[in-house]
Amino acid sequence: MKGVFSHDDISSLVEHGRIKALDTFLFDHINNASLDITVGFEMYEVEAVVKPRHQKERVRDLLQLMGAQVHDANEPLLAGKSYLAKASIDVNFPPGIYGYANAKSTTGRLFLQSRLLVDYIAGFDTVDLRQQGLTAEVWLVLEPLVFNIKVSTQERYSQLRIFDADTRFSNGDLLELLTHHDVLYRRSRHDDNFHKPYAQGDLNLFTHDGSVIMTLFAHGTAPIGYKAVDAPLLQQPLDVSKREKSPVGYFAPLYAEQRIPGDDHSWGVWLEANEYYLLATNELVNVPEDLSLVLKELDSRHGDTTVHFAGFADPGFFGTITLEVRSPRRVFLRHKSPIVTGVFERMRSITAPYDGNYQSQVDAKLPKQFAPFPSSAR
């Protein structure tokens, strides 16, 4: 069967030199449906990120054009600056094999934009010359948007999914799936974790193009998410290798508002222009073990917000989706308004179920570097 490469498939690519493991690569970077990518020991601060224009340009040959200056990896990456780091892998893909990348969940929640830049490819997060194959160096573009960040080779910043066929679901595929699996669940209004599945057609969550729509949770008196505190001059740089850091001074709890007293349909949340937020979906997604779920931003017909670092949910994932959101203008987002879409893709084989940091999450969750906020409600 063709589709998304599993752990064993990716391991085979490494063993046969189709993925070249460099100094900072570890075999535990190989996940059920993706390959984690960390930084190497070569790093630059750049004045501008320049992509290759054609299939003869290498990233390394563009360093002068980027205004690259060597950056000491022991020094933090500064918010608002751009950095280019050699990745922990290179690729030697034969014809027919290709890949796409996105930031890791934790990277996104830190508002650290991480994108792949690859020789001969004129786009970010793309490892795709499937017609002729691709032998290339792989780089990471790292751009802190809010916090100063101290990176570490112990952490992973992007994840690469590898394919030998496009197996994204059509509407017919989705309808067939829904006859056998419950893929979206209602969030319980209580603390009993008794989440009930949606039926096809409920709340118009299932579209006609093979994707599912997830909506925003913005209801009640408990915090519904977090706002990033944009004050890098007052903050210690975030060391991504550390844990249990106090979130105070980096994040602030975010609360919903009931605009019309007594009207349950008037709940929502205010987002200020150009601020960064962590929000959660109202629905829990249940990904079967032979599929993964690609997350996509909504198009402009559905709203003004920008959901950053849209990625994917692993086979076996169950929980809400935490989203990194920024709006270009002040906006009131209503409870249960569309916030993100997802498209299922077939795996080449069934994998072990996901068992990561964010499994079974319900509320918006801070990055794993932070301790939880004390419980608080209005």
C-alpha positions, 0 to 999 in steps of 0.5 A, a space after each residue: 500500500 502507498 501513502 504516508 511513510 511509517 516508522 519502519 519505512 522511515 527507518 529503512 530510508 535511513 539504513 539505505 542512505 536515502 536519509 543521510 543522518 548527520 551529527 545531531 541525528 538520533 534514531 528516536 527522531 523517527 516517529 510513527 508517521 514523521 521524522 523529527 528534525 533538529 539543528 546541527 552545529 552550523 548556524 547563521 543569523 541572516 538579514 533576509 531569507 532567500 530561497 533557491 529560484 531554480 533546480 541548480 541553486 543550493 542554499 549554501 550558495 545563497 549565504 552571501 546574498 542572505 547577509 549570513 553571519 555565523 551565530 554562536 549556538 550557545 547564544 539565544 535567537 532574538 525575537 524578530 530576527 531570522 536564523 538559518 541552521 543546518 538540519 540534522 539530516 540531508 536527503 537522497 530521495 529516488 524518483 517517486 519519494 517526496 516529503 513535506 514538513 511543518 513545525 513541531 507542536 511545541 515549536 508552534 506553541 513557543 511561537 518559534 517559526 520553523 521552516 525547512 529550506 532545501 537545495 533546488 526547491 523554491 518553497 518552504 517545507 517542501 522536499 519534492 522533486 518526485 519526478 527526478 528524485 532529490 539529493 540535497 542539503 536540508 536547512 532550518 529557518 528559525 524565526 522567533 516571533 515573540 520570545 528570545 529562544 535558546 535552542 538545543 540539539 536535544 529538542 526537535 523543531 520541525 517534522 518531515 512527513 514522507 510519501 510515495 503517493 497522494 492519499 488525501 481523502 476525497 469526500 467519498 473517502 470521508 463518507 466511507 470512513 464515517 460509516 466505520 469510525 467516529 472521528 470528531 467528539 463533543 467536548 464534555 461540559 463536565 469534568 467526567 471526560 465523557 465525550 460524545 461523538 458527532 454524527 455526520 452532518 452535525 454542525 456542518 462539520 463535515 464538508 463536501 471536499 473530504 475535509 472536516 471543520 473544527 470550531 473554536 472553544 470560547 465558553 465559560 468562566 475558566 481560562 480558554 487559552 493563553 495570550 503570549 506576553 510580548 516583552 522580550 527585553 523583560 524576559 529571560 531567554 527561553 531554554 527549550 531544553 528545560 522544563 517546569 518553567 513558570 509561565 508568569 511573564 510569558 503567557 497570560 490566561 485568556 478568558 471568554 466573554 458572554 456579550 449578552 447576559 443570559 444568552 448562551 449563544 453570545 459567548 466568544 473571545 476578543 483577540 487584539 490586533 497582531 497579538 499571539 494566542 493559544 486557543 483550543 478546538 471545541 471538538 476532540 479529533 480521533 485519528 484511526 491508526 491507519 490514517 494521519 490528519 493534516 491540519 490546514 488554515 481556513 481560507 479567507 471566506 471563514 474569517 480574518 484570523 491566521 492560524 500559524 504552524 498548521 501541522 498534522 495529528 498522528 495516527 491514534 491521536 485523540 484530543 482537542 487541537 491547540 492552535 497558534 492564532 494571530 489576527 491582523 485586526 481586533 476581532 471577536 471570535 464566537 464560540 463554535 466558529 470555524 477555526 481550522 480544517 483537517 484532511 485525512 491521509 492514508 498511511 502505508 501501514 498501521 502504526 503503534 498509536 500516538 503516545 506523545 505530550 499532547 495525547 488526550 488534551 482537552 484544554 489549550 495546553 502550554 508548551 512542554 517547557 512550562 509548568 501549568 498555571 494555577 487553576 483560576 476562573 472568573 
